[in-house]
Amino acid sequence: MTLKRLFAFLAPLLLATALTPARADDYTNTIQVFKKATESKPFFANAYGYAVFPTIGKGGVGIGGAHGKGRVYEKGAYVGDTSMTQITVGAQLGGQAFSQIVFFEDKRAFDEFTTGEFEFGAQATAVAITAAAGAQAGTGGTSASKNVGTDKAAVAGGYQKGMAVFTVAKGGLMYEATVGGQKFNYKKK
């Protein structure tokens, strides 16, 4: 199967997956995956809050995009909804689905994210937790990690400007070397 045919098959499927409303179980299951990751687990005990996205769909041929819906938690309590949109330009081909969590180190970082519209710059990175060894592009930068599956994932990372981002690949195949940031919208519950 050629890459064009693969993309033609995967892109609509991934987009539909990202646009499908997430159920409460999707959030619980996604949070559990990140709680099982060896080094992301401590973030739950120490973070002021977090935003979780069960599924973000991403696809592109030269110009690409990603979109997903999530929930924001403050001190463990669900306080609002968020959405993420990303437009990317550069060498890219394919489609991918992934889960993402953004931890807020303190109230200042939480308030910055929940102002209504927040955007990560192209230099922001995410730590990838996937089922196979390799490197994963984050939100414009790259981050390499040892990947051993979602149940016993080992990750390395820390806060950058009060936020830490982790991703788990769910499926798809995408080649990319892109420039672009993730933009978030927030709506209080």
C-alpha positions in Angstrom: 0.0 0.0 0.0 1.5 3.4 -1.0 1.8 6.2 1.6 -0.9 8.2 -0.3 -3.3 5.4 -0.1 -2.5 4.8 3.6 -3.1 8.4 4.4 -6.4 8.5 2.4 -7.5 5.5 4.5 -6.3 6.7 7.9 -6.9 10.5 7.8 -10.8 10.3 7.7 -10.8 7.5 10.3 -8.5 9.5 12.7 -10.4 12.7 12.2 -13.7 10.9 12.9 -12.2 9.4 16.1 -11.1 12.8 17.3 -14.5 14.4 16.6 -16.4 11.7 18.4 -17.4 12.9 21.9 -15.4 11.2 24.6 -17.3 9.3 27.3 -16.5 9.6 31.0 -14.9 6.2 30.9 -12.5 7.4 28.2 -11.2 10.1 30.5 -10.9 7.6 33.4 -9.1 5.1 31.3 -6.7 7.7 29.8 -5.9 9.0 33.2 -5.1 5.5 34.4 -2.7 4.9 31.5 -0.8 8.0 32.5 -0.9 7.1 36.2 0.7 3.7 35.3 3.7 5.4 33.6 6.6 5.2 36.0 7.8 8.8 35.9 4.5 10.6 35.1 2.8 9.0 38.1 4.3 11.5 40.6 2.8 14.4 38.6 -0.7 13.4 39.8 0.4 13.8 43.5 2.2 17.1 43.0 0.5 18.9 40.2 -2.0 21.7 40.9 -4.1 20.3 38.0 -4.1 18.8 34.5 -5.9 18.7 31.2 -6.5 15.3 29.6 -7.4 14.5 26.0 -8.4 10.8 25.4 -8.0 11.1 21.6 -6.4 13.7 19.4 -6.5 12.9 15.7 -3.7 14.2 13.5 -3.1 14.1 9.8 -1.3 15.9 7.0 0.1 16.0 3.5 2.5 19.0 3.5 0.0 21.0 5.6 -1.6 19.2 8.5 -3.7 19.6 11.5 -4.7 18.0 14.7 -7.8 18.3 16.9 -9.1 16.8 20.2 -11.4 17.5 23.1 -10.6 17.2 26.7 -11.3 18.0 30.3 -9.5 20.2 32.8 -9.1 19.1 36.4 -8.1 21.4 39.4 -6.8 19.6 42.4 -8.4 16.3 41.1 -11.9 17.9 40.5 -13.3 18.3 37.0 -13.8 22.0 36.4 -14.1 22.6 32.7 -13.8 21.5 29.1 -11.0 22.2 26.7 -10.2 21.7 23.0 -6.9 21.6 21.2 -6.3 22.6 17.6 -2.9 22.5 15.8 -2.0 23.5 12.3 1.4 22.4 11.0 3.4 23.2 8.0 6.4 21.2 6.8 7.4 17.8 5.6 4.7 15.5 6.8 2.6 12.6 5.5 0.1 10.3 7.2 -2.3 10.2 10.1 -2.1 9.4 13.8 -4.3 9.2 16.9 -2.8 9.9 20.4 -3.8 10.7 24.0 -2.3 13.7 25.7 -2.1 15.1 29.2 -0.9 18.5 30.3 0.1 18.9 33.9 0.0 22.4 35.7 2.7 22.7 38.3 1.0 25.5 40.2 -2.0 27.9 40.2 -0.2 30.4 38.0 0.3 27.8 35.2 -3.4 26.6 35.7 -4.6 30.1 35.4 -2.5 30.8 32.3 -4.0 27.7 30.6 -7.6 28.5 31.7 -7.6 32.1 30.5 -9.7 30.9 27.6 -7.1 30.7 24.9 -3.6 29.4 25.4 -1.0 28.3 22.9 2.2 26.3 23.1 5.0 27.8 21.0 6.9 25.8 18.4 9.7 25.1 21.0 7.4 23.2 23.4 8.0 19.5 23.7 6.1 16.4 24.9 7.4 13.2 26.3 6.1 10.3 24.3 4.9 7.0 25.7 4.3 4.5 22.9 4.3 0.8 22.3 7.7 0.7 20.4 11.1 2.2 20.8 11.7 5.5 19.0 11.5 9.2 19.1 8.3 11.2 18.9 7.6 14.8 17.8 6.0 16.8 20.4 4.2 20.2 19.9 6.8 21.4 17.4 9.9 20.0 19.1 11.2 16.5 19.5 11.6 14.3 22.5 13.2 10.8 22.6 12.1 8.3 25.2 12.3 4.6 25.9 8.9 3.2 25.1 7.8 0.0 26.6 4.0 0.0 26.3 1.2 1.9 28.0 1.0 -0.4 31.1 4.6 -0.1 32.1 5.7 3.0 30.3 9.0 4.6 31.4 9.2 8.3 30.6 11.5 11.2 31.5 10.6 14.8 31.7 9.8 17.7 33.9 8.0 21.1 34.0 8.8 23.7 31.4 7.3 27.1 32.3 5.0 25.4 34.8 3.6 22.8 32.4 4.6 19.2 31.5 3.1 17.3 28.5 3.0 13.6 28.0 1.5 11.7 25.0 0.5 8.1 24.3 0.3 6.9 20.7 -3.0 5.1 20.0 -2.5 4.2 16.3 -1.6 5.4 12.8 1.5 6.1 11.0 2.9 9.6 10.3 6.1 11.0 9.0 6.7 14.6 10.0 9.2 17.4 10.6 6.8 20.2 11.3 6.7 23.7 12.8 3.6 24.6 14.7 2.1 25.0 18.1 -1.0 23.6 19.9 -3.8 26.1 20.6 -6.2 25.4 23.5 -9.6 26.8 24.3 -11.1 26.5 27.7 -14.7 26.7 28.9 -15.6 26.5 32.6 -18.0 23.7 33.6 
